[in-house]
């Protein structure tokens, strides 16, 4: 059975046992996460979501938080300017091993939903404001 999931603005076709490099998630090595934004589930029969498949999920185990290959950005202004600039960047990634593809019953699994670090920061910020308001 396979599924097409969406995370970090990208789509991945996965099945149990696959290893993925996705945009950084708010999880530590060894944690189990669940992706709920499933666009398609296939196997014996194919289910295409409109836009997502209700009740479907993909569960994965976090192997490590890693950095991607270095990307070099080189700028050279030609002719009279004689200036150059080199910048480098390494994207933060999360390495995952897909453990299970669920066609239904994702709500009852009890596994933490996979969220990006920006979502985690936003939730922590909003949670801190709500706690201060309660006092």
N, C-alpha and C positions, 0 to 999 in steps of 0.2 A: 504494500500500500504506500502511496506517495501523497505529498501535499505541497501546495505552493503557498508559502507564507510571506508576509510583508513585515519588514523591520528596518529601521534606519533609512527609509526612503527607497529601499531596494527590495526586489522579490527573489526568493530562493526556492528552487524545487528540491525537496528533501524526502528522505525515507529513513527508517530506523537504521542506526549505525553510521550515518553520515557525519563528517566533521566539517564544521562551518567556521568562517571568520566573518563576524558581523560587526557593525558599529558598536562602540562601547556600551555595555549594559551595566546597570547598577546592581551587580551581584559579585560575590566572591567565588574563588575556586572551590569546587565541590558542591556549590548550591545547585538546586534543581529549579529551573524556570519553565514557564509555559507561555507559548505564543498563542494568542487568541485571535489575531487578525489573519485568518486563513482564507485565501482567495479561491482555492480549488482543492478537492480531495479526490483521489483516483485509486483504482484497484480493479475489483470486479466490475463496479459501476463507477462512472465519473460524475461528481457533483460539483457544479460551478456555482459560486456564490454570487449574490446580487446585493451589494458588492462583496460581502463576506458570507461564509458558510456558517449558519447558526449552530452553536453547540460543538463545533470542531475545534481542535487544538493540536499543537505539537509540543511535546515535552522534551526538554534537553537538559544536559548536565554541563555546567561551566567547567572547562578544563583549566583555563588560565586567562589572565588579562595580559595582552601583548601589544607591541607596537608594530605597525606595518613597515614596509620598505621606505627608505628615504626618497622623497620626491624633491628634485632640484628645480628651483624657479630662477632662471637667469635672465636678467634684463640688460641690454646694451643699447645705449643711445648713440646712434651713428652720426657721422659727419662732424659738426663743430663741437658737440657736447663732450665727447671723450669720457663718459662716465659709465660705470658698470656696477651691477649689484647682483649678488648671489644670495638666495634665501633657501633654506631647507626646511622640510616638514615631515614628521612621522605621525601618521594617524593612529589614534588609540583604538584597539580592536579587542573583541572578546572571542575566545576560541571555545566552541561548543561541540558536544557530541549529542546527536539526536538519539533519544532513547525510545520514544514512542510517538506514533501518529494516531490521534483519537478522532474518529469520524463523528462521535457524539458523546455526550456526558462530560464535557469539559468543565462545566460549572461545579460539579461535585468532586473534582479531583483533589482540591485542597493544596495545589502547588502554586507558589508565588508567580504572579504575572511578570513577564519580562518587560521592563521599562528602561528607557535610556537614562543617561545621567542627568540630562536637562530636566526630564520629568521628575526625577528623584530630588533634585535641588529645588524645583518649584514646589513640590509637595512638602518638603522640609521647611521651606520658607513660609508657606501658607499655614502649615501646622503650627509653627512657632508663633505666628501672629494670632492664631485662634486661641492658643494657650494663654497668651498675655491678655487677650480680651476677656477670657473666662475669669481671670483673677480679679 
